[in-house]
């Protein structure tokens, strides 16, 4: 198939799109966030000097429970002083991605697939993010520099899938995504495109008609993996936004991270899976926390992990139980975690 013509997108100025306007009005001050929720700013030890600053869209704040300092959605975004405490075994690059970057902006860890760092921008700063220390400033290729990544893919016949990641790849405008996807489509052996994004969850209007058409028209088999950790992150606006993608044949999956104080209860995980399936999204992965510096307070003890997984298997049909996995630096794949076998 001939690569998509980027000229058809060049005239489309999306700066006035509702989702881009929402990006311009994110909350970045901890005291303002707590005041909006009716929480005394002195009640929580906020880290105001955090180099990975607070960033949260107002639409996501609207789903938080007022006057609740332990709200699971709030806990995911509020920078606390605990992040400054160094913990053994937690590092700035827990997955050793720097060693798996043969050309700038391209990560090749697993056989048959590569990941492109489309942008360093995110709509929301999740405190547990394993790339919170990633040197994005040095990984912003120009279109000319992207050619090195495309050449790398083109010359490795084993690569059949390209993953768009970041940052959040959907924080890039539609015209840039159209160009990227067109370049990927022009590589004959690539048959699958996967997009990992939290943006549809926190700003559902990001799923524009243009984006839906772009993915629907692709010759590639397209999967969109959204990132949601709690059922209250999923509302009717997200369901409506995803519906056109589902009708277009885009495979919709979700991956979560198991987080202490957020979703480390079987009832919470079960509700998340049920709600995902109700809006047409299949639970895909439940990741154990990557040991990134600043996120140790989210770690769930291994014994607790085993109990939760066994309880989920007993409670839900198999297709609603996400695969529990951990990522290990230099491993050939994500490593499945199984509960102990009991008679």
N, C-alpha and C positions, 0 to 999 in steps of 0.2 A: 504494500500500500504506500502511496506517495505521502510524505510527511505533511501534516496539517499546515496550511498556509497561514503564517502568523499575521499577514497583512490584514486579514479580516477582523483581527482583534485589536489592531493598533489604535483604531479610532475610538475604541470603547473606553471612555474615561469613567472608572468606577469609584472615583474619590467620593462621590456623593451617595454611594450605596449605604443602606441602613447599617449593615454590619461594620463598615468602615467608620461610620459615625460613632457606633458603639465602642470601637477601639479607641477613639479619641477621648472618650469620657470615662475610662476605667478609673477605679479608685486606687490610689497609690499611697495613702496615708493611713496608718493603723488606727490613730485616734479617730479620724473621720469614720472609718469603717465601724468601729465599736460604737460610736455615738449613734450611727444610723440604726444599729441593732439594739439600742437601749442598754448597752453594757458599759459599766464604768471602766474607762481606759486604764485605771489603776488596778483593776482586778486581774489583768493578765500581764505577764512580763514580756512586753513587746521589745524586739530588738530593732531600734531605729537606725542603727549603723550598719545594717545587714547589706553586704555587697550584692546579694541576690534579693532585690527589693520587692515589696508588696506590689502586686498587680492583679486586680480582679474586676471583671465586668459587672456593671450594675445589675444586669439580668441574672447573674449568678448570685449576687448578694440578695436579690429578692426572694430566692428560694431558701435562704437561711432562716432559722427560727430566732425571732427577737428575744432578747433578754436571756439567751442561753449561751453561756461562755464555753460550754463543751459541745456546741453544735458541730456535727461531723463535717459539714461543708466549710464552716469557718476554720476548723482545725487544719484543713488542707492548704489554706492560703495565708494564714496569719504568721508572720515571722516572729518566733519566740527566742528569748535569750538562750534556751537550750541548744539552739543550732550552733552557738559559738563554742560549745564544749566539745573538745576533741575526744573521740572514742577510738580505742584500738580496733583495727580491722576496717575502719571507714576511711575512704580516700577520695580524692578529687576525680579520679578516673577509674571507678570500680570495675568496669568491663574492659579496660585496656583498649579502648577504641583507637587511641592514638597509634597503636601498633597495627591497626587494621585499615589504615587509610592510604592506599597506594597512590592516589592522586587527591588533591585538595577537594573536600566536599563529597567524597565517595568513600563509603565504608563497606568493606567486603569481609565479613566474618564467617558466613555460612555458604556451603556449596549451592550453586545455582541461583543465587539471588544477591543483589547489592542494594545498598541504601544510599540515597542522595540527600544531603543536607540542603534543602531548598532555601531555607532562611533561618536566621537565629531568633526571629521574632515569635512571641507567643501572646495570645490574648490574655492568658492567666499564668501566674507563676505558682506552680505547685511545689510545695516545700519539699516533697520527697523526690523531685525530678532527678534522675541519674545523670542528666546533662546540665545540671545547674552551674557547673564549673567549666563547661565546654568552651573552647576559645573561638566563639562564633565570629569575632571581628576578623580573624585570620582565615575564615572559611566562607567568604562571600564572593564566589567566582563571578566574573563578568560573563556575558554570553560567549565571548571568545574563549575564556578559560574553561567554560563548561565543555568545550569540544574535547578536552583531555579526558573528562569523565565518559563522554559518549564513545570516544575511541577505545577506552579501556573496556567498556561493555562490548563493543563491536568485535573486538579481537579475542574475546573469551567466549567460545561457542557454548560453554556450559551454562551461561547466565540466561535464564528464561524469565526471570521476574525482577522487576525494579520496584523498590519501595521508596515512596516520597515521605521524608521525615523532616525533622528540624531540631530546635524550634518547632513551629507548627506550620506545615506546608500550606495549609489553607489560609494562612495570614498573607500569602502572596496573592496578588490580584489575578483575576481570571485570565487576563491576556498573557501573563507570564506563565501560568500553569498550562495554557493552551500551547504555548511555544515549547515548553519542556516536554509535554506529552507527545507533541508532534515529532520532536527529535527522537524520543524513545520508540514511537511507532515505526520510525524509519529504520530501526535496527531489526533485521529479519528474525533473529532467533528469539527475541523477547516476545512472550505471549501473554504475560500477566503484569498488571499494574496494581500495586497496593498502596493505599494512602492511609497514614496514621495521623489522626487529628482529634484534638479535644475541642476545637472551635465550634463544631456543630452543637456540642453539649452546652457550652457556655454562652454562645451567641448563635442561636439556630438560624437567624436570617442569613448566615454565611452561605447556606445552601441556596444559591441564587438559581434562577431559571437558566442563566448562561452556563453555570457550572454543571447543572444537571444535564443540559444538552451536550456539553463537552464530554462528559463521561459516558453518556448514552451512545454517542456517535463514535467512540473509540473502537478500533479494531481489536484492542486488548481486552482480556477478561479483567474486569475492574472489581476490586474489593476496597471498601472503606471500613477501616477499623477505628471506631470511636473509642474514647477513653472516658469511662464513667465508673465511679467507685461506690456510689450510693444511690438508692432508688429515687431520692428526692432531687437528684440532678436531672431526672428525666421528667419532662412535662409535656403538655399537649402541643406546645410550639415545636418541640423537637420531633414529636411524632409526625406533625404536619410537614415539617421540613424534609424529613427522610422519605416520605411517601413517594415523591416523584423518582427518587433514586431507586427505590425498591421496584417500582413499576418499570423502570428502564433496565432492570436486570442486574443492577449493581449488587454484589454480595455485601451485606451489612453485618459486621461483627463488632464485638466489644472486648476490650481488654481492661482489666482492673489491676490495681496493686493492693495487696493485703496490708492494711494500715491499722496500727494500734489506735484505738479511740475513734476510728472512723467506720470500719466495716468488719471488725474482728469478732463478729457474732453470727451464728448460723442463721438467725432470723433475718438479719440485715442482708447477708449474702443471698439468701433464698428470695427475698423480696426483690433484690436487684435483678436476679436472673428472670424471675416471673415478669417483671415490668419490661425488661429488655425484649423478651419474646413477644410480649403484647404489642410492642411497637415495631415488630419485624426485624429485630436485631438478635443474632445468636450469640450467647455467651461463649467466648473464644478462649481467652487466657485469664488466669488469676496469677499474677506474678508475686513472688516473694520480694520483699523490699531489696533493691540493690543497695549495697553498703556504700552510699555516697556520703561524703563529709557534710554534716549539717542535718542529717535525717535520722540519726540513731534513735530518737524518741518515737519514731513510727514503727520500730522493729517489733515483730510478734514472736514470742518464744517458740522454738521448734516444736515443743510438746503441744502447745496450743494449736499450732498449724495442723498437726496430725489429727487432733480432736475435731477441728472444724471441717477438715476434708472428709473424714469419716461420716460426720453428721450430715454434710451436704449430700453425699452419696446415698445415705439412707432416706433422705427427705425428698429429693428431686429425681425426675427421670433423667437418664444419662445425657440427653441432648441439652439439658439445662444446667449441667454441671460443667463449669469452665475447667480447662486443664490447668492444674496447679503446677507451676514451673518456677525454676530459678535460673538466672543467667550466671554463667561462670566464665570468667575471662579465659580466652583461648580455647574454649570447648567447641566441639564441632556442631553443637546445636543447643537449644534451650534444654535444660535438664528436668524431666518430669519428676514430681514429688508424689509418692504414693503413701497412703496410710498403711499402717501395719495390718497384716492379714490376721483376722480373728475368726475363730469358728462360730 
